[in-house]
Amino acid sequence: MALALLMPLEPARADSPLTSTQLADAYQDLPIVQLARRQKVAEGEILAFLIGDAPTDQKAAVINALGWDIQGQRNGYRFVAGLAAARGLTLQEIRLQHLRSVDRFVLGYLLAMDDYFKLSPLSKTGHEALWQASPLQLVSQAAYDLPDDFTVHFVRSMVQGQREFARSGCSIYLEPQEVLAQFPLQQRNMRSQAVDQAMQYLKNYESYCQQPAFAHAQPSTNPELNQIYKIAMFQNQIVTATQGGIVFWNPQTQTATATREERLCTSVTVWSESLWVGCRHRLWRFDGNQWKLYRYDPQSVEGGFHLLKGPQGQLLARHRGQLWQFDTNRDRFVIADTELGSGQGYDLIYRQNGEQWRIDFLKGLERNQQRLALRSKAYPGRDPRSFYEDTDGQLWVVDFKDGFFRYDDDSQKFRPVGEVTRQGSAIAANRTHTYFLHYTSGLYIRRQGEAQSEFINLSELRYMRDLSIDPKGDIWVAGWNQLIRLRKQGKNWLKDVYRLNS
């Protein structure tokens, strides 16, 4: 097993996704674009055009034609001054709320071109939101308010790529590519020649999304790599998704073979012979030789990308209230045509019988968007956190406050099962046993047909969030300071410790 490392951008490509994409070329027939290329300053007729009601694609072409200067420009400032005058305000009086969504788009793009290297706001010392807003914040606000405006979203993707220029060459290509996937040709309000010319340049960065795996002689010793959320089994190795990234373990030698440092990886699954990993900012695939980045959201604060299987076995990714489906033909994730319901979705599962179940955090459960309230006859629990479906098609709910519940399809009610009546953490089941994991105390193992469970104290792990049963019957438990394997020897359980030494 090897580790994929981020490589620096090649000097030949280290220019700028903003300054090297010539949107204006496709609009050269417009006199205002010709004037902007000659004048280079947003004043007079050009300023009036940008303040007016012209289409966003033409405004983008004019801003692109105004160009950039390595020493910086002040077209953003000129636009705000002109806008204030048009609104009958002074520069001291104008506020962010005085700007329409389109105005925020224009200002954001102007500022990005003014100072493409640092992407600075109007003023580093200004106290009002208008003067403190960065180019990316402004165009992102515009994109949020104008969900159907392709031009705004496409330009925002280039500003986003510029912001991540030094850290992720892949994002320079991936961000606009995702916008193209969201907007069919007939929904794009930008000339196709402009889009094609921009992508011809941006495609140079596609190779950074397919990173070669380089051998790493000494895996990272970052202690956060011992803080485990999820466990998976891939190509005879154990993979842990952790607070600090991904770790590959050799079960026989109890040593880490590779690590990949990321932020807050909480989802991992094996699908189509590849390992898929969801972290706070990135969604990756590892095929055993190479890592490939599929989605990237540097603005993500909570959660991250959560992977699951769809009703027909397709790969889905849930992120920020949106469901994405992997398109094998186009090798990318596209927005899934599925309703997720309102509220804060905490977990989502598609059962073998086709039912969609969803947890609305601290509010209730939804079965095919039909609500089951907390503390009700249908669901007596108070804090459901995750679903689990066993090999028999039985649906379970892990409830942090009240333990574990099993769904009765006949009565359509959940019933409590097991000795764990609080801090339920994870569950696994096979033909002979059911395994209940308590968040802080340990593991309860119940043989089918028996009323009592065997308890294994694992409190040394501090917090436990996942468990997995391998083909040998060994139990893997994800702790907050190490990974434990439990092996049955006679009537006793042996504990093997898997831990990166910091």
C-alpha angles and dihedrals in degrees: 000000000000138000126240113226128198110248124206119255117269112254091239090063098036096102116094138289088215100049096037098053107086103201090158094066091075091052098047090119090070113092091215091058091049089050092050091053091053099039101039090191127097101230140105114008092001093053091048089051093052092047093047133076101273117141115277094242091057091047089050090051091051092049090048090050091051085064130188142282126216088223091053132255135233103220091119090057091047090052093052091047091050092045092051090052091048089052092048092249136124122236088255092054102046115101136185091259089062089067120088118222090260090050090054090051092051093046093046093051092045092051091047091054092042093058107011093161098058102015090218127184123245091271133007091205101041116119100203121085093242093060095042098047115110122223090253092051092051097048090042090055089050092049091051091052093043105045093163098048107102094187093057092048093045093051090045089055091055092049088049091050090049090053091054093040097115095042108038125024088181094063090059088065100028098054097059091036090059090051090054089052091053096048119056115213094261091056097054116105094195127086111264091230090060092050093046093049092048093049092046087065098035091051087071087079097052091096090066088066089062102057120185115234114245123198113255111203095196119032116222119276095207104147091220088070087071092057100091131198104167141015130209136170117229129170095340092311133104114237122199125196107210147173089267103037139277129334127192115207131196104221093206100049096032089226133126112247096189143354134201116198116221135143119269106337107192104159132057132161141161115237131162092358092303135102115241120198129192118199135167095274106012144048113207140183124206117192096185094272109039140031119224125192115219106169133018129186114172090179094061110120106168132036109347131205116344119194126212142157119258128227091270094040095265120146115257132184123202118204134161094343094311127108120216128192126207112241107206093193094056095030094229143094117261130187110275119230093234133119114231098185128233130297132044108321111213101176137000132196137175111211125218088254090058098255118143115220123187136180118222100201113253091345109075149278128290125210109193085338093307109129124237107190124221116259090019130131088256094049117014095180126104107206116029113185109169146004130231129186117196127212091270091058093253114152120223133183124210108214119193095206101035109028123233134349130190121207120234107209093198098054093027090226135121118236127196115248131189138011095287105097098163140031096024108187113171141344137204131179140185135172094288109026145030118212120207118192120205115208097236111006109050147253131332115200119195123187114220111267095018125110099210130061132219112238126213115192110226099161090130086076089065096206126022123198108165145018135190135190116219125210091266091058094251115145122228118199124192112222134182093246105025148356118256129202116198116206122186114231112175106308093336134083119226119210120218114193122217111189138147110233111232 
